[in-house]
């Protein structure tokens, strides 16, 4: 009798426990720190985003893709000097070293966001899905601000 009661309690706990959806990607072991995008003005349909990615797994990972809703496009860009001219160019990936961090900052690499369907206003958030080389994904919510 006691055994049946214990089995019933265990079954109830198992059924009540939250489970990941079968299509949910694994946790990438990465923490996103201070994600933000610049506010847009007028008819501008592009902006830049910044954040730090911190490895919590001790294995490292590589950001290989960005996905946005509504037809907007996001790319990882780096800023390079070509003589006296500052240029931006797309890069395929951003490596987060094991136990380390990778930063996208206003004075360096950034996320280039294009094809916005409307202005971004102060205080809003912009969700961007981050895709990693190991197949994991996570949502990051970028605060819209001036700096």
Residue pairs with C-beta under 8 A, 6 or more apart in sequence:
25 135
25 136
25 137
25 138
26 134
26 135
26 136
27 136
27 138
28 57
28 61
28 130
28 132
28 134
28 136
28 137
28 138
29 55
29 56
29 57
29 58
29 59
29 61
29 136
30 53
30 54
30 55
30 56
30 57
30 61
30 96
30 130
30 132
30 138
31 53
31 54
31 56
32 51
32 52
32 53
32 54
32 130
32 138
32 140
33 51
33 52
33 53
33 54
33 101
34 50
34 51
34 52
35 49
35 50
35 51
35 128
35 140
35 141
35 142
35 143
36 49
36 50
36 51
36 142
36 143
36 144
36 145
37 47
37 48
37 49
37 50
37 111
37 113
37 120
37 126
37 142
37 143
37 144
37 145
38 47
38 48
38 49
38 120
38 144
38 145
38 146
38 147
39 47
39 119
39 120
39 121
39 122
39 144
39 145
39 146
40 46
40 47
40 116
40 119
40 120
41 119
42 119
44 116
44 119
45 114
45 115
45 116
45 117
46 112
46 113
46 114
46 115
46 116
47 113
47 116
47 120
48 77
48 106
48 110
48 111
48 112
48 113
49 74
49 104
49 110
49 111
49 113
49 126
49 128
49 142
50 103
50 104
50 105
50 106
50 110
50 111
51 103
51 104
51 111
51 140
51 142
52 101
52 102
52 103
52 104
53 63
53 94
53 96
53 101
53 102
53 103
54 96
54 100
54 101
55 61
55 96
55 97
55 98
55 99
55 100
55 101
57 98
58 98
58 99
59 98
60 95
60 96
60 97
60 98
60 99
60 100
61 96
61 132
61 133
61 134
61 136
62 93
62 94
62 95
62 96
62 132
62 133
63 76
63 93
63 94
63 95
63 96
63 102
63 130
63 131
63 132
63 133
64 92
64 93
64 131
64 132
64 133
65 130
65 131
66 74
66 75
66 76
66 111
66 128
66 129
66 130
66 131
67 74
67 128
67 129
67 131
68 74
68 113
68 126
68 127
68 128
68 129
69 127
70 117
71 115
71 117
72 113
72 114
72 115
72 116
72 117
73 113
73 114
73 115
74 111
74 112
74 113
74 114
74 128
75 90
75 111
75 112
75 114
76 90
76 91
76 92
76 93
76 94
76 104
76 109
76 111
76 112
77 88
77 89
77 90
77 91
77 109
77 110
77 111
77 112
78 88
78 89
78 91
78 108
78 109
79 86
79 87
79 88
79 107
79 108
79 109
79 110
80 86
80 87
80 88
80 89
81 87
88 110
88 112
90 112
91 109
93 133
94 102
94 104
94 109
95 102
96 102
103 109
104 110
104 111
106 147
111 128
113 126
113 128
120 126
120 144
121 144
122 144
122 145
122 146
123 143
123 144
124 143
124 144
125 141
125 142
125 143
125 144
126 141
126 142
126 144
127 139
127 140
127 141
127 142
128 139
128 140
128 142
129 137
129 138
129 139
129 140
130 137
130 138
130 139
130 140
131 137
132 138
